[in-house]
């Protein structure tokens, strides 16, 4: 009896083994948080956060969405400094379409120093983080707001 059995692995078996190994690697990467790190890094492209804030403010202003325009803090980076600003920020308004500014402005709905400090505490931001016209440490006061807004940071 000189019957020969199949020797070695078939191409199908080899492909299934490779596919299985790749699936296991992807599952391990998923559970270790690798994909969230990659997506966060991709979302940190320079200038992207400021442009997104300007677009959101253009939409809020042209639609008359006063709460979104006046009371929503947006994370932006200006000259390498990360900060949280509303649409009233000179850094954002400078880039907005002038036809899309909120008609009548924010008036009494503008964010005050107490609201900024509350935001710092609720978001657990560091003392060096800028929110509105002040640092979370409270170094700036409302009297400093004018000089802060016209500082070189926004020029």
Secondary structure as UniProt FT lines:
FT   HELIX           11..31
FT   TURN            32..33
FT   HELIX           34..42
FT   TURN            43..44
FT   TURN            46..47
FT   HELIX           48..63
FT   HELIX           66..71
FT   STRAND          74..78
FT   TURN            79..80
FT   STRAND          81..85
FT   TURN            87..88
FT   HELIX           90..93
FT   TURN            94..95
FT   HELIX           98..100
FT   TURN            103..104
FT   HELIX           107..109
FT   HELIX           113..123
FT   TURN            127..128
FT   STRAND          130..131
FT   TURN            132..133
FT   STRAND          134..135
FT   TURN            136..137
FT   HELIX           142..144
FT   HELIX           145..149
FT   HELIX           152..154
//
